[in-house]
């Protein structure tokens, strides 16, 4: 719980994704037909929050270990952000395919 509180307090992107989660999670439960669709719709949202937590952890440890700019530090941060972006695309794909019908 401390990690969730820290992310909420210090990470604006986590707060934004949290607000979206509060809106879309119940919507996914309502729009999904059957447990599989509900799990895909809601689970894709949870994956984004999880990746954002991991990305924030990577950024925090990189900033602590290497306060000055270093190419590898920048690369690590960029990769974490890319993982979050890919999971956001996954949300769009899952929701689009399920709700398209």
Secondary structure, DSSP 8 states (H G I E B T S, - for coil): -HHHHHHHHH-HHHHHHHHHHHHHHHHHHHH-SHHHHHHHHHHHHHHHHHHHHHHHHHHHHHHHH--S--HHHHHHHHHHHHHHHHHHHHHHHHHHHHH--
